Amino acid sequence: MRLTRIGGPTVLVELDGWRLLVDPTFDPAGRQYSFGWGTGSTKTADPAVGVDELGPIDVALVSHDHHADNLDDAGRAMLPAVGAVVTTASGARRLATGGPGGAVSAERLHGLEAGETVTLPGPRPGLPTLVITATPCRHGPPLTRPIVGDVIGFAVRRQGEELIAIWITGDTVLFAPLRRAAEELPIDVMLANVGGVRFGATGPLRFTMTGRQAVELVGIAAPRVATFAHYDGWSHFVDGEQGLRDALDASAASVHDRAVWLVDGIAVEV
């Protein structure tokens, strides 16, 4: 498997000939985006790889479509050209109605609730069939789902295998269903979104995991490889890269030795 960190949550996953793109964000830095309810963020870093450099994409895994730090205008515009889009059930309904690049056709759009699965045959001869299961996320404190909206993670495995080739947590805090997923899934590679998101308008409330919480989750999941995304490149990360590095430095060897840092724009074999 090869992982290329593009920026924010956006990672290209190359698995057995498949090309999977996590949360497409390709807008340039400098723009401020509103997330509603008085919250917002400024993008502070350009993508390390441009859309025109990316090449064809078989599947876009969109953890949620309604926050621009996970799907921005340039990312949305590319969706009609990818082979398949897997996202939340509510997000699929929205993407079916259009956007900067037009609507995603129904036959290529798969909306899932946590626990639901979609099976995707190999798009080219010799590629394995992939099974993608939506995993639970809570993008904020208890009872905030009506405000922050639906979010899912993705557990990707080859058909006929129990091992999860890659688990992408999505934007989430650490909560009981996420811990249970980490306990129950046999995981090869884990890609955790971190950053410890907070906003001035919502005070001390956090909307994603801190580095310490991500380290705790890695300890529960015990993947062969743990790697991380969505901890920099935006102004709303309070814990950020340093919080993650500090947490990993303080972690037990059983966690620290699993961690692999992704380098912007460079394909890393894991």
C-alpha positions in Angstrom: 0.0 0.0 0.0 1.2 3.5 -0.8 -0.1 6.7 0.9 0.4 10.2 -0.4 -0.6 13.0 1.9 -2.0 15.9 -0.2 -3.1 18.2 2.6 -5.7 18.5 5.4 -7.6 15.2 5.4 -6.8 14.5 1.7 -4.8 11.3 1.2 -4.3 9.2 -1.9 -4.4 5.5 -1.1 -3.0 3.1 -3.7 -4.0 -0.4 -2.8 -3.5 -3.5 -5.1 -3.9 -1.3 -8.1 -6.9 0.6 -6.7 -6.6 4.4 -6.4 -8.7 5.7 -3.5 -8.9 9.4 -2.6 -9.9 10.4 1.0 -11.8 13.7 1.4 -10.9 15.6 -1.7 -9.7 19.2 -0.9 -7.8 21.1 -3.6 -8.7 24.8 -3.1 -5.7 27.1 -2.7 -4.7 28.5 0.7 -6.0 31.9 1.9 -9.8 31.5 1.8 -12.0 31.6 4.8 -14.9 29.1 5.1 -18.0 29.2 7.3 -19.1 25.9 9.0 -22.2 27.4 10.4 -23.4 28.4 13.9 -20.7 31.1 14.1 -17.8 28.7 13.4 -15.3 28.8 10.5 -11.7 28.4 9.5 -9.1 29.7 7.1 -7.1 27.4 4.9 -3.5 28.1 5.5 -1.6 25.6 3.2 -1.9 24.8 -0.5 -2.5 21.2 -1.5 0.8 19.3 -2.1 -0.6 17.8 -5.3 -3.0 19.5 -7.7 -6.0 18.0 -9.3 -4.3 18.1 -12.7 -1.4 16.1 -11.3 -3.5 13.5 -9.5 -4.4 11.1 -12.3 -7.6 9.0 -12.4 -9.4 8.1 -9.2 -11.3 4.9 -8.7 -13.1 5.8 -5.5 -13.6 9.0 -3.5 -14.2 8.4 0.2 -16.0 11.5 1.5 -16.4 11.3 5.2 -18.8 14.2 5.0 -19.7 16.7 2.3 -20.9 19.7 4.2 -17.6 21.1 5.7 -15.3 22.6 3.2 -12.2 21.4 5.0 -13.2 17.9 4.0 -14.8 18.6 0.6 -14.1 22.0 -0.9 -15.1 23.5 -4.3 -12.3 22.0 -6.3 -12.8 18.6 -4.6 -16.5 18.7 -5.3 -15.9 19.6 -8.9 -13.8 16.5 -9.5 -16.4 14.0 -8.1 -18.4 13.5 -11.2 -15.3 12.2 -13.0 -14.3 9.5 -10.4 -15.3 5.9 -10.6 -17.4 5.8 -7.4 -18.2 8.1 -4.5 -18.8 6.6 -1.0 -20.1 9.0 1.6 -22.9 9.5 4.2 -26.5 8.7 3.3 -27.4 12.4 3.7 -24.3 13.5 1.8 -25.2 11.2 -1.1 -28.6 12.9 -1.4 -26.9 16.3 -1.6 -24.3 15.2 -4.1 -26.9 13.7 -6.3 -28.4 17.2 -6.8 -25.3 18.8 -8.2 -22.4 21.1 -7.3 -19.5 22.9 -9.1 -18.8 19.9 -11.3 -22.4 18.8 -11.7 -24.3 16.0 -10.0 -22.7 12.6 -9.3 -24.6 9.9 -11.2 -26.7 7.6 -9.0 -25.0 4.4 -10.2 -21.6 5.7 -8.9 -22.9 7.2 -5.7 -23.1 5.1 -2.5 -24.5 6.6 0.7 -23.9 4.7 3.9 -24.9 4.9 7.5 -22.4 3.6 10.1 -22.4 -0.2 9.9 -23.5 -0.4 6.3 -21.3 -1.8 3.5 -20.8 -1.4 -0.2 -19.0 -3.9 -2.4 -17.1 -2.5 -5.4 -15.8 -4.9 -8.1 -12.3 -4.2 -9.4 -12.5 -1.5 -12.1 -9.8 -3.1 -14.2 -8.8 -6.8 -14.8 -6.8 -8.4 -12.0 -7.9 -5.9 -9.3 -9.6 -7.4 -6.2 -13.1 -6.6 -5.2 -13.2 -4.2 -2.3 -15.7 -4.2 0.6 -16.1 -0.8 2.3 -17.9 -0.5 5.6 -18.9 2.8 7.2 -17.6 3.2 10.7 -19.0 5.4 13.5 -18.0 9.1 13.9 -19.2 11.8 16.2 -17.9 15.2 15.0 -18.3 17.0 18.3 -19.5 16.7 21.9 -22.6 14.6 22.8 -25.9 15.7 21.3 -24.2 17.9 18.6 -25.1 15.7 15.6 -28.1 17.8 14.6 -25.7 20.8 14.4 -22.5 19.3 13.0 -24.2 16.8 10.7 -23.5 13.2 9.7 -19.9 11.9 9.4 -18.5 8.4 8.8 -15.2 6.6 8.6 -14.3 3.8 6.3 -13.0 0.3 6.9 -11.7 -1.1 3.6 -10.9 -4.8 3.0 -10.5 -7.2 0.1 -13.5 -9.4 -0.5 -12.9 -12.8 1.2 -10.5 -11.4 3.8 -11.3 -10.4 7.4 -8.3 -8.1 7.7 -9.1 -4.4 7.3 -6.5 -3.2 4.8 -7.0 0.4 5.9 -9.2 2.0 8.5 -9.9 5.8 8.0 -11.4 7.2 11.1 -12.9 10.3 9.6 -13.4 13.5 11.6 -14.5 12.3 15.1 -13.9 12.7 18.8 -13.0 9.7 20.9 -16.3 8.1 22.0 -17.6 4.6 22.9 -18.7 3.4 19.4 -15.3 4.4 18.0 -13.5 2.5 20.8 -15.6 -0.6 20.1 -14.8 -0.4 16.4 -11.1 -0.2 17.2 -11.4 -3.2 19.5 -13.3 -5.3 17.1 -11.7 -4.6 13.7 -8.5 -6.5 12.7 -6.6 -3.5 11.2 -3.5 -3.5 9.0 -3.2 0.3 8.4 -5.0 3.0 10.4 -5.3 6.6 9.2 -6.6 8.8 12.0 -7.8 12.4 11.7 -6.5 14.4 14.6 -5.9 18.1 15.2 -8.1 18.8 18.3 -10.4 21.2 16.5 -11.9 24.1 18.6 -13.6 27.3 17.7 -13.8 30.6 19.5 -17.6 30.6 19.3 -17.9 27.3 21.0 -15.3 27.8 23.7 -13.6 24.6 25.1 -15.7 22.2 23.1 -13.6 19.9 20.8 -14.7 18.5 17.4 -11.9 16.1 16.6 -9.4 14.0 18.5 -6.4 15.5 20.1 -3.0 13.8 19.7 -3.4 12.1 23.1 -6.8 10.7 22.2 -5.4 9.5 18.8 -2.6 7.7 20.7 -5.2 6.1 23.0 -7.1 4.9 19.9 -4.0 3.5 18.3 -3.3 1.6 21.6 -6.8 0.1 21.4 -6.7 -0.8 17.7 -3.2 -2.1 17.6 -2.8 -1.8 13.8 0.4 -2.8 12.1 0.9 0.8 11.0 -0.7 4.0 12.4 -0.6 7.2 10.4 -2.3 10.5 10.7 -4.0 13.3 8.7 -6.0 16.5 9.1 -3.9 18.1 11.9 -2.6 21.1 10.0 -3.3 23.4 7.1 -6.3 25.1 8.7 -6.6 27.7 11.4 -9.1 25.7 13.5 -6.6 23.1 14.7 -5.7 23.9 18.3 -3.8 20.7 19.2 -2.3 20.4 15.8 0.9 18.7 14.7 2.8 19.6 17.9 0.2 18.1 20.1 0.3 14.9 18.1 4.1 14.7 18.1 4.2 15.3 21.9 1.6 12.6 22.5 3.6 10.1 20.3 6.8 11.0 22.0 5.2 10.3 25.4 3.5 7.1 24.3 4.5 3.5 25.0 6.7 1.7 22.5 3.7 -0.4 21.5 2.1 2.8 20.0 5.2 4.8 19.1 6.7 2.1 17.1 3.6 1.7 14.9 3.5 5.4 13.8 4.5 6.4 10.3 4.6 10.1 9.4 3.4 11.0 5.9 5.3 13.5 3.9 3.4 16.1 1.8 3.3 15.1 -1.8 5.5 12.0 -1.4 4.2 8.5 -1.8 5.1 6.5 1.4 5.1 2.7 1.3 3.4 1.2 4.4 
